[in-house]
Amino acid sequence: MTREVLLTNDDGIDAAGIRALSDALSAEYDVTVVAPATNQSGVGGNRSWWETTVEYTERDLGYAVEGTPADCVAVAEVALELDPDVVVSGCNHGPNIGAHVLGQSGTVGAAMEAAFLGTPAIAVSLYDRGNLPVPPTVSHDDFALAGRVATDLVARVDDDGRLPFGADVLNVNVPAADDEAAADPTYRVTEPARGFDVIEFHPGTDAAGDGGETENGAADGDAASGTAGSGDPGGDASGFGERRGEMGMELRDRFWREFLRGDVADDPGSDRRATVEGEVSVSPLSSSRSVAGDRVGETFDVTGETLDVVRGTGDLAGE
């Protein structure tokens, strides 16, 4: 029996990435595309609710939905009555790495929506080490490796609808096809990187790295130095070297500045480290996000001096 694949994305139904994945997956599987009519990048798992009417039309590639990526998954199940074996979301134009990004990504948001509805899902994103963080333009051929990776991972969904590693969602980041590592890529099981803070950028200055302060009070020039032309791999192309407006303040994510440099202190198991090294990063994710573990169901008393549950008693440990 041919495996049924629902393909969606957040860059929109006309994006190069979804068309490349459609071609690759269709060679092996029965693929239905249900994707946003317009670019929905950065909407996370947002859904349309209550009085909002979600409209959709049929296009040459599939169905275009006037809504979010998560809407697309719901429309596919409810309005189109599809029952896919697996949902593939992507291929995103740019990486989706870091724990703080997961809730912001429409690509991952669609995959999570599928998991909530009981269907295993794979989110696939492209990164290009020569054009970080997001390539200015992409073509169908840039996604050649992403297509192969998506096809291979769909094949790893077992007959009971389970993903590898016991995951509800696999968040996958794949190098562009012209990366030297793409010829014989290393697949690495990763966790989303957690190193994250924010740079305060004051308008009228030339770049982050001019001695401003970060959110935690550290000198910006100490940890995020490098203006355009001073050796920062991003330079003006990254946006870090641009002169900004004269009013207000911008908050910039230091995570990406470190990623741009390719010099990160992450352990080998982080998704950011894997992408810096040109690997295929595969992060198994849970849709529940619960950390209660075997303490689920225990009761506790909030009047104690600490919030440590005494196992088996339901009482809080006092001092």
PAZAPA-4460 file (N, C-alpha, C; in steps of 0.05 Angstrom, whole numbers, plus 32768, in hexadecimal, padded with zeros to 4 digits):
% residues 319
    n_x    n_y    n_z   ca_x   ca_y   ca_z    c_x    c_y    c_z   seq   type   mol
   8011   7FE8   8000   8000   8000   8000   8012   8019   8000     1      M     A
   800B   802C   7FEF   801A   8045   7FEE   8015   8056   8006     2      T     A
   802A   8061   8012   8028   8071   8029   801C   808D   8022     3      R     A
   8009   8096   8032   7FFC   80B0   802D   800B   80C6   803D     4      E     A
   8013   80DB   802F   8022   80F1   803B   8012   810B   8037     5      V     A
   800E   8119   804D   8004   8135   804B   801C   8147   804C     6      L     A
   801F   8159   8039   8035   816B   8037   802B   8188   803A     7      L     A
   8037   8196   804D   8030   81B2   8052   8049   81C2   8057     8      T     A
   8047   81DC   805D   805F   81EC   8063   8056   8206   8070     9      N     A
   8068   8219   8074   8060   8234   807D   8069   824A   806A    10      D     A
   8079   8242   8056   8082   8256   8042   806D   825B   802C    11      D     A
   8058   824C   802C   8044   824F   8018   8045   823B   8002    12      G     A
   802F   8236   7FF5   802D   8220   7FE1   803E   8225   7FC9    13      I     A
   8046   823E   7FC3   8056   8244   7FAC   8074   8243   7FB2    14      D     A
   807C   823D   7FCA   8098   823D   7FD1   80A7   8226   7FC4    15      A     A
   80C0   822B   7FBE   80D1   8216   7FB1   80D4   81FD   7FC2    16      A     A
   80D5   8200   7FDD   80DA   81EA   7FEE   80C4   81D5   7FEE    17      G     A
   80AB   81DE   7FEF   8096   81CA   7FEF   8093   81BC   7FD4    18      I     A
   8099   81CB   7FBF   8097   81BE   7FA5   80AD   81A9   7FA1    19      R     A
   80C5   81AF   7FAC   80DA   819C   7FAA   80D4   8183   7FBA    20      A     A
   80C9   8186   7FD3   80C2   816F   7FE3   80AB   8160   7FD6    21      L     A
   8098   816E   7FCA   8082   8160   7FBC   808C   814E   7FA6    22      S     A
   809F   8158   7F96   80AB   8147   7F81   80B9   812F   7F8C    23      D     A
   80C9   8134   7FA1   80D9   811E   7FAC   80C7   8108   7FB9    24      A     A
   80B4   8111   7FC9   80A2   80FE   7FD7   808F   80F0   7FC4    25      L     A
   8086   80FE   7FAF   8073   80F2   7F9D   807F   80DA   7F8D    26      S     A
   8099   80D9   7F8B   80A6   80C3   7F7E   80A3   80A9   7F8D    27      A     A
   809D   80AA   7FA7   809A   8093   7FB8   807F   8090   7FC5    28      E     A
   8071   80A6   7FC9   8059   80A6   7FDA   8042   80B4   7FCC    29      Y     A
   802A   80B1   7FD7   8013   80BF   7FCE   8011   80D9   7FDE    30      D     A
   8017   80F0   7FD1   801A   810A   7FDF   8002   811C   7FD9    31      V     A
   7FF7   8128   7FEE   7FE4   813E   7FEB   7FEF   8157   7FF8    32      T     A
   7FEF   816C   7FE9   7FF9   8186   7FF3   7FE2   8197   7FFD    33      V     A
   7FE4   819F   8016   7FD1   81B3   8021   7FE2   81C7   8030    34      V     A
   7FE4   81DF   8024   7FF8   81F2   802E   7FEC   820F   802E    35      A     A
   7FF8   8221   803E   7FED   823C   803F   7FEE   824A   8023    36      P     A
   7FDB   825A   801E   7FDA   8269   8004   7FF0   827D   8003    37      A     A
   7FF8   8288   801B   800D   829C   801C   8021   8295   8031    38      T     A
   8038   82A3   8031   804D   829E   8045   8042   82A2   8061    39      N     A
   8047   828D   8072   803E   828E   808E   8055   8289   80A1    40      Q     A
   806D   8290   8099   8085   828B   80AA   8082   8299   80C5    41      S     A
   808A   828A   80D9   808B   8296   80F4   8071   8296   8104    42      G     A
   805D   8288   80FA   8043   8289   8108   8041   8273   811D    43      V     A
   8055   8262   811E   8054   824C   8132   803D   8239   812D    44      G     A
   8030   8231   8143   8019   821F   8141   7FFE   822D   8141    45      G     A
   7FFE   8247   813A   7FE5   8256   813A   7FCF   8249   8129    46      N     A
   7FB7   824A   8132   7FA0   823F   8124   7F8B   8255   8122    47      R     A
   7F7A   8253   810D   7F63   8265   810B   7F4C   8259   811B    48      S     A
   7F3E   826B   812A   7F2A   8261   813D   7F0F   826F   8139    49      W     A
   7EFB   8262   8145   7EE0   826D   8148   7ED4   8279   812F    50      W     A
   7ED2   8293   812C   7EC3   829E   8116   7ED3   82A1   80FC    51      E     A
   7EEC   8299   80FD   7EFD   829B   80E5   7EF6   8285   80D1    52      T     A
   7EF1   828C   80B9   7EEC   8279   80A4   7F06   8273   8095    53      T     A
   7F0E   825A   8095   7F26   8252   8087   7F1F   8248   806B    54      V     A
   7F27   8257   8057   7F20   8251   803C   7F37   8242   802F    55      E     A
   7F31   8231   801B   7F46   8224   800D   7F3D   8220   7FF0    56      Y     A
   7F51   821F   7FDE   7F4C   821B   7FC2   7F5F   8207   7FB7    57      T     A
   7F57   81FA   7FA1   7F69   81E6   7F95   7F7C   81F4   7F81    58      E     A
   7F95   81EC   7F83   7FAA   81F7   7F71   7FB6   81E0   7F61    59      R     A
   7FCA   81E6   7F50   7FD7   81D1   7F41   7FE6   81BD   7F53    60      D     A
   7FF2   81C7   7F69   8001   81B6   7F7A   7FF0   81A8   7F8F    61      L     A
   7FDA   81B4   7F97   7FC9   81A9   7FAC   7FB5   81BD   7FB5    62      G     A
   7FB1   81C0   7FCF   7F9E   81D3   7FDA   7FAC   81EA   7FE8    63      Y     A
   7FA3   8202   7FE2   7FAD   821A   7FEE   7F99   8224   8003    64      A     A
   7FA3   8227   801C   7F91   822E   8032   7F97   824B   803B    65      V     A
   7F82   825A   803E   7F84   8276   8048   7F86   8274   8067    66      E     A
   7F9D   826B   8070   7FA0   8268   808D   7FBD   8260   8093    67      G     A
   7FC1   8256   80AB   7FDB   824F   80B6   7FE3   8233   80AE    68      T     A
   7FFD   822B   80B2   8004   820F   80AE   7FF4   81FB   80BF    69      P     A
   7FEF   8202   80D8   7FDE   81F1   80E9   7FC2   81EF   80DE    70      A     A
   7FB7   8205   80D3   7F9D   8204   80C6   7F9D   81EF   80AF    71      D     A
   7FB3   81EF   80A0   7FB5   81DD   8089   7FB1   81C0   8092    72      C     A
   7FBE   81B8   80A8   7FBC   819D   80B2   7F9F   8197   80BA    73      V     A
   7F92   81AA   80C7   7F76   81A6   80D0   7F64   81A4   80B7    74      A     A
   7F68   81B6   80A4   7F57   81B6   808C   7F5A   819B   807D    75      V     A
   7F73   8191   807C   7F77   8177   806E   7F68   8161   807B    76      A     A
   7F67   8161   8096   7F59   814B   80A4   7F3B   814E   80A4    77      E     A
   7F32   8167   80A9   7F15   816B   80AD   7F06   8171   8093    78      V     A
   7F10   8184   8084   7F02   818C   806B   7F07   8179   8054    79      A     A
   7F20   8171   8051   7F27   8160   803B   7F26   8142   8042    80      L     A
   7F22   813C   805C   7F1F   8121   8065   7F36   810F   805E    81      E     A
   7F4E   811B   805F   7F66   810B   805A   7F6E   80FC   8074    82      L     A
   7F7B   80E5   8070   7F84   80D5   8086   7FA1   80CC   8080    83      D     A
   7FB4   80DF   8081   7FCF   80D8   8079   7FDD   80C6   808D    84      P     A
   7FF0   80B7   8084   8001   80A7   8095   8016   80B8   80A3    85      D     A
   801D   80CE   8097   8032   80E0   80A2   802E   80FC   8096    86      V     A
   8034   8110   80A5   8034   812C   809B   8051   8135   8099    87      V     A
   8058   8141   8082   8072   814D   807E   806D   816B   807B    88      V     A
   807C   817B   808B   8079   8198   808A   8094   81A4   8080    89      S     A
   8093   81B2   806A   80AB   81BE   805F   80AC   81BC   8040    90      G     A
   80C2   81BF   8035   80DB   81C5   8042   80DE   81E3   8047    91      C     A
   80E3   81EA   8060   80E5   8206   8066   80FE   8213   805A    92      N     A
   80FA   822C   8052   8110   823C   8047   811F   8249   805E    93      H     A
   8133   823B   8069   8141   8244   8080   813F   8230   8097    94      G     A
   8152   8230   80AA   8152   821B   80BF   813D   8221   80D5    95      P     A
   8136   820B   80E2   8125   820D   80FB   8134   81FE   8111    96      N     A
   8145   820D   811E   8156   8201   8133   8154   8211   814D    97      I     A
   8158   8204   8163   8157   8211   817D   813C   820D   818A    98      G     A
   813D   8207   81A5   8124   8202   81B3   8111   821A   81B3    99      A     A
   811C   8232   81B3   810B   824A   81B4   80FD   824F   8199   100      H     A
   8107   8242   8184   80FB   8246   8169   80E3   8234   8165   101      V     A
   80E2   821D   8173   80CE   8209   816C   80B1   8214   816E   102      L     A
   80AC   8225   8182   8091   8230   8184   808B   8246   8171   103      G     A
   80A0   8251   8164   809C   8267   8151   809A   825D   8134   104      Q     A
   80A3   8245   812F   80A5   823B   8113   808A   8231   8109   105      S     A
   8081   823B   80F3   8069   8231   80E6   806D   8215   80DB   106      G     A
   8086   820F   80D2   808C   81F4   80C9   8089   81DF   80DF   107      T     A
   8094   81E5   80F6   8092   81D3   810C   8075   81D4   8117   108      V     A
   8068   81EB   8116   804D   81ED   8120   803A   81DB   8111   109      G     A
   803D   81D9   80F7   802B   81C7   80E7   8030   81AA   80EF   110      A     A
   804A   81A3   80F3   8050   8187   80FC   8045   8181   8117   111      A     A
   8046   8194   8129   803B   8190   8144   801C   818D   8142   112      M     A
   800F   819D   8131   7FF2   819B   812E   7FEB   817E   8125   113      E     A
   7FFB   8173   8112   7FF6   8158   8109   7FF9   8144   8120   114      A     A
   800E   8148   8130   8012   8136   8147   7FFB   8138   815B   115      A     A
   7FF1   8150   8160   7FDA   8153   8172   7FC2   8143   8167   116      F     A
   7FBF   8142   814D   7FA9   8134   8140   7FAE   8117   813C   117      L     A
   7FC5   810E   8145   7FCB   80F1   8145   7FDA   80E7   812D   118      G     A
   7FE6   80F8   811E   7FF6   80F0   8106   8013   80F7   810A   119      T     A
   8025   80E4   8105   8042   80EA   8108   804A   80FF   80F3   120      P     A
   805D   810F   80FA   8064   8126   80E8   8082   812B   80E8   121      A     A
   808B   8135   80D1   80A7   813B   80CD   80A9   8157   80C2   122      I     A
   80B7   8169   80D1   80BB   8184   80C8   80D7   8185   80BC   123      A     A
   80D9   8190   80A4   80F2   8190   8095   80F9   81AD   808D   124      V     A
   8112   81B5   8094   811C   81D0   808E   8137   81CF   8081   125      S     A
   813C   81E3   8070   8155   81E5   8061   8167   81FA   806E   126      L     A
   8181   81F4   8071   8194   8209   8078   81AA   8209   8063   127      Y     A
   81B6   8220   805F   81CB   8224   804B   81E2   8231   805A   128      D     A
   81F8   8222   805F   820E   822D   806F   821C   8244   8061   129      R     A
   8218   8247   8047   8224   825D   8038   8213   8276   8038   130      G     A
   81FA   8273   8041   81E7   828A   8041   81D6   8289   805A   131      N     A
   81E2   828F   8071   81D4   828D   808A   81CA   82A9   8092   132      L     A
   81B3   82AA   80A2   81A4   8294   80AB   8190   828A   8096   133      P     A
   8187   829B   8083   8173   8293   806F   817E   829A   8053   134      V     A
   8180   8286   8041   8189   828D   8026   8177   82A1   8019   135      P     A
   8182   82B5   800B   8172   82CA   7FFF   815F   82BF   7FE9   136      P     A
   8168   82AB   7FDA   8158   829E   7FC6   815E   8280   7FC6   137      T     A
   814A   8271   7FBF   814E   8254   7FBD   8141   824A   7FA3   138      V     A
   814B   8234   7F9A   813F   8227   7F82   8138   820A   7F8A   139      S     A
   8129   81FD   7F78   8120   81E2   7F7C   8138   81D0   7F82   140      H     A
   814E   81D3   7F74   8165   81C1   7F78   8172   81C4   7F93   141      D     A
   816F   81DB   7FA0   817B   81DE   7FBB   8170   81CA   7FCF   142      D     A
   8158   81C0   7FCA   814A   81AF   7FDD   814D   8191   7FD6   143      F     A
   8160   818B   7FC5   8163   816F   7FBC   8169   815C   7FD3   144      A     A
   817B   8163   7FE5   8181   8152   7FFC   8169   8151   800F   145      L     A
   815C   8168   8013   8145   8169   8024   812F   8156   801A   146      A     A
   812C   8154   8000   8119   8141   7FF5   8120   8125   7FFB   147      G     A
   8139   811E   7FF8   8142   8103   7FFE   813F   80FC   801B   148      R     A
   8146   810F   802D   8144   810A   804A   8127   8106   8051   149      V     A
   8115   8117   8047   80F8   8115   804E   80ED   80FA   8044   150      A     A
   80F5   80F2   802C   80EC   80D8   8022   80F5   80C1   8033   151      T     A
   810F   80C2   803B   811A   80AC   804B   810D   80AB   8067   152      D     A
   8107   80C2   8073   80FC   80C2   808E   80DE   80B9   808D   153      L     A
   80D0   80C0   8078   80B4   80B6   8076   80B4   8098   8075   154      V     A
   80C8   808C   8068   80CA   806F   8067   80CF   8063   8082   155      A     A
   80D9   8073   8095   80DF   8068   80B0   80C7   8069   80C3   156      R     A
   80B1   8073   80BA   8098   8072   80C9   808F   8055   80C8   157      V     A
   808B   8048   80DF   8084   802B   80DF   8067   8027   80D9   158      D     A
   805F   800E   80D7   8044   8007   80CF   802F   800F   80E3   159      D     A
   8038   8014   80FB   8026   801D   8110   8025   803B   8112   160      D     A
   8032   8049   80FF   8031   8066   80FF   8043   8073   8113   161      G     A
   8059   8066   811A   806C   8071   812D   8085   807B   811F   162      R     A
   808E   8092   8128   80A7   809D   811F   80BF   8091   812D   163      L     A
   80D7   8093   8122   80EF   808A   8130   80F2   8099   814A   164      P     A
   8100   808D   815E   8107   8098   8177   80EF   809E   8189   165      F     A
   80D7   8093   8182   80C0   8097   8192   80B5   80B4   8191   166      G     A
   80BC   80C2   817C   80B5   80DE   817A   8099   80E2   816F   167      A     A
   808D   80F8   8177   8074   8101   816A   807A   8111   8151   168      D     A
   8090   8120   8152   8099   8131   813B   80B7   812E   8139   169      V     A
   80C0   812E   8120   80DD   8130   811B   80E2   814C   810F   170      L     A
   80F3   815C   811C   80FA   8176   8111   8115   8172   8103   171      N     A
   8116   8175   80E9   812D   816E   80D8   8138   8187   80CA   172      V     A
   8152   818B   80CC   815F   81A1   80BE   8175   8195   80AC   173      N     A
   8173   819D   8092   8183   8190   807D   8194   81A5   806F   174      V     A
   81AE   819F   8069   81BD   81B2   8059   81B4   81B4   803D   175      P     A
   81B9   81CB   8031   81B3   81D0   8014   81C2   81BC   8003   176      A     A
   81B8   81B6   7FEC   81C4   81A2   7FDB   81E0   81A8   7FD2   177      A     A
   81E7   81C2   7FD1   8202   81C9   7FC7   8217   81CA   7FDE   178      D     A
   820E   81C4   7FF6   8221   81C2   800D   8233   81AA   8008   179      D     A
   824D   81AD   800E   825F   8196   800A   8258   817E   801B   180      E     A
   824A   8183   8032   8242   816D   8043   822A   815D   8038   181      A     A
   821C   8168   8024   8204   815C   801A   8209   8143   800A   182      A     A
   8222   813F   8000   8228   8128   7FF0   8227   810E   8000   183      A     A
   822F   810F   8019   822E   80F8   802B   8227   8102   8047   184      D     A
   820F   810A   804C   8208   8118   8065   8208   8105   807D   185      P     A
   820F   8110   8094   820D   8103   80AD   81F2   8109   80B9   186      T     A
   81E3   80F5   80C1   81CA   80F8   80CF   81CF   80F7   80ED   187      Y     A
   81C7   810C   80FB   81CC   810C   8118   81B2   8111   8127   188      R     A
   81AD   8101   813C   8197   8105   814E   819F   811C   8160   189      V     A
   818E   8130   8162   8194   8149   8170   817E   8151   8183   190      T     A
   8185   8164   8195   8171   8173   81A4   8172   8190   819C   191      E     A
   815B   819E   819E   815B   81BB   8198   816E   81CA   81AB   192      P     A
   817F   81DA   81A0   8192   81E9   81B0   8184   81FC   81C3   193      A     A
   818E   8200   81DB   8181   8210   81EF   818F   822B   81F5   194      R     A
   81A8   822E   81EB   81B6   8247   81F0   81A9   825F   81E2   195      G     A
   819E   8271   81F2   818E   8287   81E6   818D   829F   81F8   196      F     A
   8194   82B6   81EE   818E   82CF   81FB   818B   82E5   81E6   197      D     A
   8186   82FD   81EF   817E   8312   81DC   8192   8329   81DE   198      V     A
   8199   8334   81C7   81AA   834C   81C5   8198   8364   81C3   199      I     A
   819E   8378   81D4   8191   8392   81D2   819F   83A2   81BD   200      E     A
   8191   83AA   81A8   819D   83BA   8193   8191   83D6   8194   201      F     A
   81A1   83EA   8198   8197   8405   819B   8198   8414   8180   202      H     A
   8182   841F   8177   8180   842C   815D   8195   8442   815A   203      P     A
   819F   8445   8142   81B3   8459   813C   81CF   844F   813E   204      G     A
   81D3   8437   814A   81EE   842B   814B   81F2   841B   8131   205      T     A
   820B   8415   812B   8210   8408   8112   820C   83EA   8112   206      D     A
   820F   83DD   812A   820C   83C0   812B   820B   83B7   8147   207      A     A
   81FF   839F   814C   8203   8392   8165   8220   838C   8168   208      A     A
   822B   8390   817F   8248   838D   8182   8255   83A7   8188   209      G     A
   8245   83BD   818B   8251   83D7   818F   8253   83DE   81AD   210      D     A
   8250   83CA   81BE   8253   83CF   81DB   8239   83D2   81E9   211      G     A
   8222   83CE   81DB   8208   83CE   81E8   8206   83B7   81FC   212      G     A
   81F0   83B6   820B   81ED   83A1   821E   81D9   838D   8215   213      E     A
   81DC   8374   821E   81C9   835F   8219   81B4   835F   822E   214      T     A
   81A1   834D   822A   818B   834B   823C   8195   8345   8259   215      E     A
   81AB   8335   825B   81B4   832E   8275   81CA   8341   827F   216      N     A
   81CF   8357   8271   81E1   836B   827A   81FE   8368   8271   217      G     A
   8204   8352   8263   8220   834F   8259   8225   8362   8242   218      A     A
   823E   836A   8240   8245   837C   822A   8241   836E   820F   219      A     A
   8232   837A   81FD   822D   836F   81E3   8247   836A   81D4   220      D     A
   8259   837C   81D6   8272   8379   81C7   8283   8362   81D1   221      G     A
   827E   8358   81E9   828E   8341   81F3   8286   8327   81E6   222      D     A
   826B   8323   81E2   8262   8309   81D9   8256   830A   81BD   223      A     A
   8251   8321   81B2   8245   8322   8198   8252   8337   8187   224      A     A
   826C   833A   8189   827B   834E   817A   827C   8347   815D   225      S     A
   8282   835B   814C   8285   8356   8130   8271   8365   8120   226      G     A
   8278   837D   8117   8267   838C   8106   826C   8385   80E9   227      T     A
   825C   838F   80D7   8260   8389   80BB   827D   8392   80B3   228      A     A
   828A   8380   80A5   82A5   8386   809B   82BB   837F   80AF   229      G     A
   82B4   8376   80C7   82C8   8370   80DB   82CC   8352   80DF   230      S     A
   82C3   8342   80CC   82C7   8325   80CE   82AE   8316   80D6   231      G     A
   8298   8323   80DB   827F   8316   80E1   8275   8309   80C7   232      D     A
   8272   82EE   80C7   8269   82E1   80AE   824F   82EB   80A4   233      P     A
   823E   82F5   80B6   8224   82FF   80AC   8227   831A   809F   234      G     A
   8236   832C   80AB   8239   8347   809F   821F   8354   8099   235      G     A
   821F   8365   8085   8206   8373   807E   81F1   835F   8075   236      D     A
   81F9   8349   8068   81E6   8336   805E   81D5   832A   8075   237      A     A
   81E0   8329   808C   81D2   831E   80A3   81BF   8332   80B0   238      S     A
   81C2   834B   80AA   81B2   835F   80B7   81BD   836A   80D0   239      G     A
   81D3   835E   80DA   81DE   8367   80F3   81EE   8381   80F0   240      F     A
   81F8   8386   80D7   8208   839D   80D3   81FA   83B6   80C9   241      G     A
   81DF   83B5   80C8   81D0   83CB   80BD   81CB   83E0   80D2   242      E     A
   81CB   83FA   80C9   81C2   840F   80DA   81A4   840F   80DA   243      R     A
   8199   8411   80F2   817C   840F   80F5   8170   842A   80FB   244      R     A
   8157   842A   8103   8148   8443   8107   8152   8452   811F   245      G     A
   8146   8469   8124   8150   847B   8139   813F   8479   8152   246      E     A
   8129   846A   8152   8118   8468   8169   8113   844B   8170   247      M     A
   810C   8446   818A   8106   842C   8192   811E   841A   8196   248      G     A
   811B   8400   8198   8130   83ED   819D   812A   83D3   8190   249      M     A
   813E   83C5   8186   813A   83AB   817A   8147   8396   818D   250      E     A
   813A   837F   818F   8145   8369   819E   814D   8353   818A   251      L     A
   8167   834D   818A   8171   833A   8177   817A   8321   8185   252      R     A
   8175   830A   8179   817A   82F0   8184   8198   82E9   8180   253      D     A
   81A7   82E8   8196   81C3   82E1   8194   81C8   82C5   8189   254      R     A
   81B5   82B4   818D   81B7   8298   8183   81BF   8298   8165   255      F     A
   81B2   82A9   8155   81B7   82AA   8139   81D2   82B6   8132   256      W     A
   81DB   82CA   8142   81F5   82D6   813D   820B   82C0   8140   257      R     A
   8208   82B0   8155   821C   829A   8159   821A   8286   8142   258      E     A
   8202   8281   813A   81FE   826E   8124   820B   8278   810A   259      F     A
   8208   8292   8105   8213   829E   80ED   8232   829B   80ED   260      L     A
   823E   829E   8104   825B   829B   8105   8264   827E   8102   261      R     A
   8253   826B   8107   825B   824F   8106   826C   8247   811D   262      G     A
   826C   8256   8132   827D   8250   8149   826B   824F   8162   263      D     A
   8261   8237   8167   824E   8233   817D   825A   821F   8191   264      V     A
   8253   8223   81AA   825E   8212   81C0   824B   81FB   81C6   265      A     A
   8237   81F7   81B6   8223   81E2   81BB   8231   81C6   81BC   266      D     A
   8225   81B4   81CB   822D   8198   81CA   8227   818C   81AF   267      D     A
   8235   8176   81A7   8230   816A   818D   8213   8162   8189   268      P     A
   8203   815F   819E   81E8   8156   819B   81D4   816C   8195   269      G     A
   81DD   8185   8193   81CA   819B   818E   81C4   819E   8170   270      S     A
   81AC   81A7   816A   81A5   81AB   814E   81B6   81C1   8141   271      D     A
   81BC   81D6   8150   81CC   81EC   8145   81E8   81E3   813E   272      R     A
   81F4   81D3   8150   820F   81C9   814A   820F   81B7   8131   273      R     A
   81FA   81A6   812F   81F8   8195   8117   81F6   81A4   80FD   274      A     A
   81E7   81BA   80FD   81E4   81CA   80E5   81FE   81D9   80DF   275      T     A
   820B   81E3   80F3   8225   81F1   80EF   8238   81DE   80E1   276      V     A
   8236   81C4   80E8   8249   81B0   80DD   823F   81A2   80C4   277      E     A
   8228   81AC   80B9   821F   81A1   809F   8211   8186   80A1   278      G     A
   8206   817F   80B8   81F9   8166   80BC   81DB   8168   80B8   279      E     A
   81CE   8151   80B4   81B1   8150   80B5   81A9   814C   80D2   280      V     A
   819D   8161   80DD   8194   8161   80F9   8178   8156   80FB   281      S     A
   8175   8141   810C   815A   8135   8110   8154   8136   812E   282      V     A
   8141   8148   8135   813A   814C   8151   811F   813E   8157   283      S     A
   811E   8128   8166   8104   811C   816D   80F6   812D   8182   284      P     A
   80DD   8134   817D   80CE   8145   818F   80B5   8138   8199   285      L     A
   80AC   8140   81B1   8093   8137   81BD   807F   814E   81BA   286      S     A
   8066   8148   81B3   8052   815C   81B1   8048   8165   81CC   287      S     A
   804B   8154   81E1   8040   815B   81FB   8051   816F   820A   288      S     A
   806B   816F   8206   807E   8181   8213   807D   817E   8232   289      R     A
   8073   8167   823B   8071   8162   8257   808C   8159   8262   290      S     A
   8092   8161   827B   80AA   8157   8288   80A3   814A   82A3   291      V     A
   8089   8145   82A8   8081   8139   82C1   808B   811D   82C5   292      A     A
   808F   810E   82AF   8099   80F3   82B1   8087   80E1   82C2   293      G     A
   8094   80D1   82D4   8084   80BE   82E4   8077   80CB   82FC   294      D     A
   8079   80E5   82FE   806A   80F3   8314   804E   80FB   830C   295      R     A
   8046   80F5   82F3   802B   80FB   82EA   8017   80EE   82FD   296      V     A
   8003   80FC   8305   7FEE   80F1   8316   7FF3   80F6   8334   297      G     A
   800B   80FD   833C   8010   8102   8358   8004   811D   8361   298      E     A
   7FFC   811E   837A   7FF2   8138   8385   8007   8144   8396   299      T     A
   8005   815F   839A   8018   816C   83AB   800B   8184   83B9   300      F     A
   8018   818D   83CE   800D   81A2   83DF   801E   81BB   83DB   301      D     A
   8012   81D1   83D1   8021   81E9   83CA   8028   81FA   83E3   302      V     A
   8020   81F1   83FB   8026   8201   8413   8041   81FB   841F   303      T     A
   804F   81E6   8414   8069   81E0   841F   807E   81F4   8417   304      G     A
   8095   81F1   8422   80AB   8204   841D   80B9   8200   8403   305      E     A
   80B7   81E8   83F8   80C3   81E2   83DD   80AD   81D5   83CC   306      T     A
   80B3   81D3   83B3   80A1   81C7   83A0   80AB   81AB   8397   307      L     A
   80BB   819E   83A7   80C5   8184   83A1   80B1   816F   83AB   308      D     A
   80A5   8160   8398   8092   814C   83A0   80A1   8135   83AD   309      V     A
   8097   812C   83C5   80A2   8115   83D2   8095   80FD   83C5   310      V     A
   80A5   80ED   83B7   809A   80D8   83A6   808A   80C4   83B7   311      R     A
   8072   80BF   83AD   8061   80AB   83BA   8050   80B6   83D0   312      G     A
   8054   80CE   83D9   8044   80D8   83F0   8032   80EF   83E8   313      T     A
   8039   80FD   83D2   8029   8114   83CA   802F   812D   83DB   314      G     A
   8041   812B   83EE   8048   8142   83FF   8061   8150   83F4   315      D     A
   8063   816A   83FB   807A   8179   83F3   808F   8177   8409   316      L     A
   80A8   8176   8400   80BE   8175   8413   80C3   8190   8420   317      A     A
   80C3   8190   843B   80CA   81A9   8449   80E6   81A9   8452   318      G     A
   80EE   81BE   845F   810A   81BF   8468   810B   81BC   8486   319      E     A
***
